[in-house]
Amino acid sequence: MDPFEASLRELMGKDSESVEVEDRRLHQVLRKANRQSGFADLLEMLGHAIEALLIGVTHASSTMKKQSSAPQDTNKE
């Protein structure tokens, strides 16, 4: 049993409910918490991907501006 699960068991208290009911309730709470943290991680990863994409677009546009403003050789011999 990990410390988080132990602290949840303490918060739930020692009711007259059976251990099976407590375990089921604890499993539901942990599953919901895991789902929520997984969704938060997914959003964080999506945010990093968008940030990397914007950095790439910014870098590419600045490189294209430099190339387009470079003098072109119109002297053909």
VENWO-V983458 format. One record per residue. RES is the residue in one letter. SS is DSSP state (H for helix, E for strand, - for the rest). PHI is phi in degrees with one decimal (* if undefined). OMEGA is omega in degrees with one decimal (NA if undefined). Layout:
RES,SS,PHI,OMEGA
RES,SS,PHI,OMEGA
//
This chain:
M,-,*,-179.9
D,-,-81.2,-177.1
P,H,-61.9,179.6
F,H,-64.2,179.1
E,H,-65.0,178.8
A,H,-63.8,179.5
S,H,-67.9,175.7
L,H,-65.4,178.0
R,H,-62.5,178.5
E,H,-66.1,179.6
L,H,-64.9,-179.4
M,H,-70.0,176.9
G,-,79.6,-178.7
K,-,-109.7,177.7
D,-,-77.9,177.1
S,-,-83.3,179.1
E,-,-68.0,-179.4
S,-,-73.4,179.4
V,H,-63.7,-179.6
E,H,-63.1,179.3
V,H,-66.6,177.9
E,H,-62.4,179.7
D,H,-62.9,179.1
R,H,-64.2,179.8
R,H,-64.5,178.7
L,H,-62.9,178.1
H,H,-61.5,178.5
Q,H,-64.7,-179.9
V,H,-64.3,-179.4
L,H,-65.9,179.2
R,H,-64.8,179.0
K,H,-66.0,178.8
A,H,-63.9,179.4
N,H,-65.6,179.0
R,H,-62.7,-178.6
Q,H,-67.3,179.5
S,H,-70.1,176.6
G,H,-65.2,177.8
F,H,-66.6,178.0
A,H,-63.7,177.5
D,H,-64.0,178.3
L,H,-63.9,177.8
L,H,-64.6,178.5
E,H,-64.2,178.9
M,H,-64.0,177.9
L,H,-63.4,177.3
G,H,-62.1,177.8
H,H,-65.8,179.3
A,H,-65.2,178.7
I,H,-65.5,178.4
E,H,-61.0,178.8
A,H,-63.9,178.4
L,H,-63.1,179.7
L,H,-65.8,176.6
I,H,-63.0,178.6
G,H,-63.4,179.3
V,H,-64.8,178.9
T,H,-62.1,179.9
H,H,-65.1,-179.6
A,H,-65.5,-179.2
S,H,-68.0,178.3
S,H,-69.5,177.6
T,H,-68.5,179.7
M,H,-67.1,178.0
K,H,-64.1,179.9
K,H,-63.6,-178.8
Q,H,-70.9,-178.1
S,H,-76.0,179.8
S,-,-90.7,176.8
A,-,-69.4,-179.7
P,-,-64.9,179.1
Q,-,-97.9,-179.7
D,-,-82.7,179.3
T,-,-100.1,177.2
N,-,-80.6,176.7
K,-,-110.6,-179.0
E,-,-106.5,NA
//
